[in-house]
């Protein structure tokens, strides 16, 4: 939304260009002041209103941002970025019909905007209007074949539909591992692995995305070994190093805070690229469950910290609040799970660490709840606790992935809106964790209460044999 430099700029135009420099240098507050001054001098300055809306939105002032976007459009703004930004604001607020109208208005102004087509596709994908979404993404790619966002978004949609070969190919358009590529390929000169022979070569699986992703795709160490790799190392979050030492086909586990040498590996790969280059499809997902384990020492140590009676059930009700879809995947409070406490013969264990810890403490004064989460130092500790439980009930977090990788029974609560691709559509089981993972999905209204009632009913059925055995012992 920049305007060209020109001789004889007005004072408002000079302020606008100063604001652009401040934005580029990371000074949004000073830039916002310049834009306000520019709009005061020239109330019909479309670009200044549009950029002010962008800064206000980024700063959390959605109402102020919307007023700026509307003002820019009323003044005749036609730049695609204006409609992209305003549509994204409305989409985040779940004002979907309005967002769709804004995107269409932008496309009337510029029907060749690949970005607008792609964003409209994301909106349709979130609403599960898959055919419309796919059409938008393909239109964007027809306009701009190299437009990576559309290719990634189409891949995400295909993965959610269970089209793994096509979806993982599209996922290669992602760019969030760029910093790792800069270090390993550009600085250290280690080439990326792209499916060529690994016979006699050493390979590093790099760190990418969150701990749950690393847990899910660490299974590919075995696939790389089958392809002839003489050594398979993993670079991961520090909290995963002890856990990943239990991977049978991984050699050295390196924490992100350790230094690495260019002499250590012949090639490297981001973990989410491994399914693509290993030719993963729905019929050949590597699933050697369990592929992660707790140590015998940790098992004994944590066994002493857990309840000794009843069905032992671990709970995770909130994920990382910085995750983009956390407001959908996480519960407001452990109190939302209160119906579970109506099931007799169950001992509940809070695995909540970080976000939700205070909530757990407060709730434990009202209902029996063992507070284990704050004591966990890393994922190896978590693995030992999980191995001592009968069941885990969790929202979509790394703990659920760990339970799946260990073969510990896990009931996973999934949101209707923005469901992650790996759980696909409508399935009640998981292709990635076929042993013990059961999916409980929200209905379209996004209400957790019916899901929790289903969990309570299923938990009652699971606990029934144990209650019967206890009653039998008492009557004997």
DADA-V662906 format. One record per helix or strand. SS is the DSSP state (A for helix, B for strand). FROM is the first residue (numbers start at 0). LEN is the number of residues. If there is no record, write none. Layout:
BEGIN
ss->SS from->FROM len->LEN
ss->SS from->FROM len->LEN
END
This chain:
BEGIN
ss->A from->10 len->14
ss->A from->27 len->14
ss->A from->45 len->13
ss->A from->61 len->13
ss->A from->79 len->13
ss->A from->95 len->14
ss->A from->113 len->13
ss->A from->129 len->14
ss->A from->147 len->13
ss->A from->163 len->8
ss->A from->177 len->10
ss->B from->190 len->2
ss->B from->201 len->5
ss->A from->210 len->7
ss->A from->219 len->7
ss->B from->230 len->6
ss->A from->237 len->7
ss->B from->252 len->3
ss->B from->266 len->4
ss->A from->270 len->7
ss->A from->281 len->3
ss->A from->295 len->8
ss->B from->310 len->6
ss->A from->325 len->4
ss->A from->333 len->9
ss->B from->345 len->5
ss->A from->356 len->8
ss->B from->369 len->2
ss->A from->372 len->3
ss->A from->378 len->9
ss->B from->390 len->5
ss->A from->397 len->9
ss->B from->409 len->5
ss->A from->420 len->3
ss->B from->428 len->1
ss->B from->436 len->5
ss->A from->448 len->27
END
